[in-house]
Amino acid sequence: MYPDPTPQRSVEVHQPIPIPAPVVHPAPVVPVQPGTVPTVASVVLPDGRVVTGYAIDHPQPAPVAAKPAVSRAAVNVALGGVGFLAVCGGLLLLTSFIAALTAFIGQLIILAAVIFGGWIAVQVLSGSGHKGGTTVHIRRAVFKRNHFHG
């Protein structure tokens, strides 16, 4: 009923070998003297106290590279191209709208013609007997002395 167990195979187990961490020798810390000795500044506060300290030179940011000048002609050409593309896109949308509107109006006209034609067909093809109203046969009328006799 159950399959026969397969013979056991020997399994090799591989243990990972750790990689030794690299030896890092820290660089010796050597104090560095500034190139020039900063000058000591004293400031007298409004209340008469004197504050003495070193003047700190603020680091100046690197000067920004000047941008190359763009000619007005190149700007005008680019703006003209963008304007031209906008006009072309607008005209494409306008013609698509006009075509869709024309098709819609044409379908409305066809629908009206079908409905009106169906109404006329029902009137013509309906039973010849009239269901109300007065039928006057003019050929049978007799006119005497300007009087109408039916």
CYANA upper distance limits for C-alpha pairs under 8 A (distance plus 0.5 A):
 38 PRO  CA     54 TYR  CA      6.91
 38 PRO  CA     55 ALA  CA      7.46
 39 THR  CA     54 TYR  CA      6.56
 39 THR  CA     55 ALA  CA      7.08
 40 VAL  CA     52 THR  CA      7.38
 40 VAL  CA     53 GLY  CA      6.04
 40 VAL  CA     54 TYR  CA      5.19
 40 VAL  CA     55 ALA  CA      7.05
 41 ALA  CA     52 THR  CA      6.13
 41 ALA  CA     53 GLY  CA      5.94
 41 ALA  CA     54 TYR  CA      6.28
 41 ALA  CA     55 ALA  CA      6.68
 42 SER  CA     50 VAL  CA      7.07
 42 SER  CA     51 VAL  CA      6.03
 42 SER  CA     52 THR  CA      4.69
 42 SER  CA     53 GLY  CA      6.91
 43 VAL  CA     50 VAL  CA      6.10
 43 VAL  CA     51 VAL  CA      5.64
 43 VAL  CA     52 THR  CA      6.81
 44 VAL  CA     48 GLY  CA      6.64
 44 VAL  CA     49 ARG  CA      6.31
 44 VAL  CA     50 VAL  CA      4.95
 44 VAL  CA     51 VAL  CA      6.83
 45 LEU  CA     49 ARG  CA      5.83
 45 LEU  CA     50 VAL  CA      6.60
 45 LEU  CA     51 VAL  CA      7.90
 70 VAL  CA     74 ALA  CA      7.48
 70 VAL  CA     75 VAL  CA      7.81
 71 SER  CA     75 VAL  CA      7.08
 72 ARG  CA     76 ASN  CA      6.55
 73 ALA  CA     77 VAL  CA      6.59
 74 ALA  CA     78 ALA  CA      6.66
 75 VAL  CA     79 LEU  CA      6.62
 76 ASN  CA     80 GLY  CA      6.40
 77 VAL  CA     81 GLY  CA      6.61
 78 ALA  CA     82 VAL  CA      6.81
 79 LEU  CA     83 GLY  CA      6.59
 80 GLY  CA     84 PHE  CA      6.51
 81 GLY  CA     85 LEU  CA      6.70
 82 VAL  CA     86 ALA  CA      6.71
 83 GLY  CA     87 VAL  CA      6.70
 84 PHE  CA     88 CYS  CA      6.67
 85 LEU  CA     89 GLY  CA      6.60
 86 ALA  CA     90 GLY  CA      6.63
 87 VAL  CA     91 LEU  CA      6.62
 88 CYS  CA     92 LEU  CA      6.65
 89 GLY  CA     93 LEU  CA      6.74
 90 GLY  CA     94 LEU  CA      6.55
 91 LEU  CA     95 THR  CA      6.59
 92 LEU  CA     96 SER  CA      6.67
 93 LEU  CA     97 PHE  CA      6.58
 94 LEU  CA     98 ILE  CA      6.66
 95 THR  CA     99 ALA  CA      6.58
 96 SER  CA    100 ALA  CA      6.67
 97 PHE  CA    101 LEU  CA      6.56
 98 ILE  CA    102 THR  CA      6.54
 99 ALA  CA    103 ALA  CA      6.73
100 ALA  CA    104 PHE  CA      6.65
101 LEU  CA    105 ILE  CA      6.68
102 THR  CA    106 GLY  CA      6.62
103 ALA  CA    107 GLN  CA      6.69
104 PHE  CA    108 LEU  CA      6.78
105 ILE  CA    109 ILE  CA      6.75
106 GLY  CA    110 ILE  CA      6.74
107 GLN  CA    111 LEU  CA      6.54
108 LEU  CA    112 ALA  CA      6.64
109 ILE  CA    113 ALA  CA      6.64
110 ILE  CA    114 VAL  CA      6.65
111 LEU  CA    115 ILE  CA      6.68
112 ALA  CA    116 PHE  CA      6.46
113 ALA  CA    117 GLY  CA      6.24
114 VAL  CA    118 GLY  CA      6.44
115 ILE  CA    119 TRP  CA      6.72
116 PHE  CA    120 ILE  CA      6.76
117 GLY  CA    121 ALA  CA      6.58
118 GLY  CA    122 VAL  CA      6.63
119 TRP  CA    123 GLN  CA      6.79
120 ILE  CA    124 VAL  CA      6.64
121 ALA  CA    125 LEU  CA      6.29
122 VAL  CA    126 SER  CA      6.10
137 HIS  CA    141 ALA  CA      7.46
140 ARG  CA    150 GLY  CA      7.80
141 ALA  CA    148 PHE  CA      7.56
141 ALA  CA    149 HIS  CA      6.55
141 ALA  CA    150 GLY  CA      5.66
142 VAL  CA    148 PHE  CA      6.88
142 VAL  CA    149 HIS  CA      5.98
142 VAL  CA    150 GLY  CA      7.19
143 PHE  CA    147 HIS  CA      6.27
143 PHE  CA    148 PHE  CA      5.71
143 PHE  CA    149 HIS  CA      6.94
144 LYS  CA    148 PHE  CA      7.37
144 LYS  CA    149 HIS  CA      8.23
